[in-house]
Amino acid sequence: MGKIIILPIIAAFIAIVAFAPQDAHAATSYTAISSTSWNIPGTWLGGVVPTVLGPGDTVTIPLGLTVTNHLTITNNGGTINIQGTVVNMGAINNKLGGIINIIGGTLINIGNINNLGIINNNGGTIKNIANINNGGTINNNGGTITNLGHLSNQYNSNTNGIIHNNSGGTINNPGSIYNPGTIINLNECAFISGNTPLVNPITFATCHPSIPDFPFSYSLVIIFGAVAAVYMGIRQKMIPNFKSF
């Protein structure tokens, strides 16, 4: 009789646990406070080393600081903001949904960067000396990418990447680029130099430099001069020839 009563209670408990709302991931912010190694707790405000980032997590390297990474950093949907300098001698795995923003800062890669998410180079510098494998998107927004090592625009032999070279962006390639994916020079006057990527060529837009805007006062001077020139030309034609008198 006791077993008959207990079994429904256990079943009800399992059902409640199964359908109960799960705790959401608590977003955490990590901020570097000294120019040391990534793996040292004292590098980070609060003393916690960020190695695995979840959705909503943020890591910030402030301007003026240099943090050197010897670990494997996995970004599962968080954001890494680089305003200072990060020297990667380990591995950075930027998974789908992960974002790396170089905000006027510098990312030097001497290890491996595997990207399935988004890397935004916003007026900063990416210097690759070793390996970058891109199966996501790299947006070079007015920054500089210098590839001295190997840049594969494909991840794991089955996921092709996209590289956008946008307004004012520069890509220098003394190294090698393997490009089964897509490299697009979206800005008309952005610049890509160096070796031609294998497999797929770069798509270049035609450069049409914009005409600079003149101040309003300059425009008035130009208009007045044009009107005066036309007037003088008409006046000369209308003056009678008095030489015969």
ABEGO torsion letter per residue (X at the ends): XAAAAAAAAAAAAAAAAAABBBBBBBBBBBBBABBBBAABAAABBGGBBBABBBBGBBBBBBBGBBBBBABBBBBAGBBBBBABBBBBABBBBBBBGBBBBBBGBBBBBABBBBBABBBBBBGBBBBBABBBBBABBBBBBGBBBBBABBBBABBGGABBBBBBBBBGBBBBBABBBBBABBBBBABAABBBBEBBBBGBBBBBBBBBBBBBBBBAAAAAAAAAAAAAAAAAAAAAAABBBAAAX
